[in-house]
Amino acid sequence: MPASAASSDEDLMLAYAAGDAAAFDMLYARHKGGVYRYLLRQCRQPGIADELFQDVWMNLVRARESYAPTAKFTTWLYRLAHNRMIDHFRASGHLTLVSADDEAHEEAVIALPGARSMQPESRAENRELGERLRAAVAALPPAQREAFLLQQEAEMSLAEIAAVTGAGVETVKSRLRYALSKLRSELADLDEDLQEGLR
Amino acid sequence: MSETERDSRVDTAWNAASREEPPIALDDAIRAAARKAVDAQPRRAPDKHWWYPYAAAATVAVIAVGLLQVTPPEEVNPTIVADADRTQKQDAPAAVVTPAPPPEASPPTIAARSATPSSAGRPTSAPIKKESRASEAQRGAAPAQNATQRELDATDKLAQPTTPAKPTKRTEPVDATESAAANKPAQLQASPPAAPAPRAEPFPAAPQSSAQSAPVERRDASSSNANAMKSAPAREPAAAPSGATPRVAGPPRLAGSAVGEQRAQRQAMLSKDEAGAQPRAKTAPPRSVEDWIKLIRELRSEGRVDEARKEIGAFRSAYGEQADSLLPPDLREFAPPAAKQ
């Protein structure tokens, strides 16, 4: 079947597996940003993100013939990215992503350097909302951050996030709840800062 | 909080804040690698049913060849048969019309030989008739008239005792094959086994062969009734090439009520032949001297002196001044020229 813009991700992947290079281009255009940002927010270093990003897509290219559309393509793609990132964390000795317990890491999350409340001097500066939000996300515990990124970048449901991360749906739901709570508070702090700045 | 754990404000803020894209160089590298992987990979096994079109084409070819093989040869042969018939008719006026006559087929019957020129060979027989009439004056009309009279006599004698089970009223057979098939029983009954050679010759087109056979047949016809039975069907090969009596039906076929009708027809033809006796005699090839002498002697030995002398007269008229030198002394004395006159 020839690839077209209306084709689903699964059809495009099957077409690419059948030898249609144009199908890969379409798939890449659809998901390159989300995967890249997912990796970038996780590792926080653009150079490493580029390397992981390339590895993820190369793994996809190598695994094209074994692809079976049993689930959504995004689930399969982000599982590749998730696995590659875990491999990276394992190799770098910073494996805190998988075992992170939301409640147990509450204190740790608060202690992360990204928390804007811990840096009052920076609030006085006129920063953009995006930067503070990115910092807030970066300050999230790894599991919460991953769940949040999968929800935002890949627009996954709880079940899909659970499938990618290998956690339960309720666990994913809890992680998202904590993540959003922190981000909301960060946005509230930003509003206060903006109001104070306007005064 | 909703079940999906989403916050619209957070979503909006995040969408505005998170816009990073991979470097263009990385995009190109990944795309190139992906395309290269696809191009370099061995082509996937072709479709399992790749041979279907070939099988269909082969089936169609086999069916076509089979149909050609199964097609009856009659659909192709008519042209060949027509050509063969045309060739045979050009070569011999008594050609058999059937495309492939069996080797053991009976020799052409009187009807067949007479019908062939009338049905298909008329254009070829007509010139012969004219030519025979032109040369009749040179050879004399006596032998031809005698032959015609003997034919009629033989026909009458043959028709009287013959009572076939299936009389036929057709006097002019249109199809030589049909007439040959119809005449076969009677012919088998009447064919003399003593002189099969000239009768078995299917195409007596050569004037020489007919010239040799004609005197013999006339002699047989005039010898006796029994001989007439034998010579009647055999006489026609000599007459057929001449084209003089192409429509004469074979005597063996005459029987029952058809005899009278046949005889009337033959009488009419005889009158026509007598009117044109010279053309008929012209085509009758001259018998050989030996046969003629033999015939004369046989007539004389049988006591038919008048007929013997007539034959001598005909011999003299045929050979002219050389007749006396060709005749043996006893026959020369038997019918001297003065007596002939």
Interface residues (C-beta under 8 A of the other chain):
Chain A: Y16 A18 G19 D20 A21 F24 D25 Y28 K32 G33 Y36 R37 L40 R41 D50 F53 Q54 W57 M58 V61 R62 R64 E128 L129 G130 E131 L133 R134 V137 Q151 Q152 E153 S157 L158 K173 L176 R177 L180 L183 R184 L187
Chain B: M1 E3 T4 E5 R6 D7 R9 V10 D11 A13 W14 N15 A16 A17 S18 R19 E20 E21 P22 P23 L26 D27 A29 I30 R31 A33 A34 R35 A37 V38 D39 Q41 R43 R44
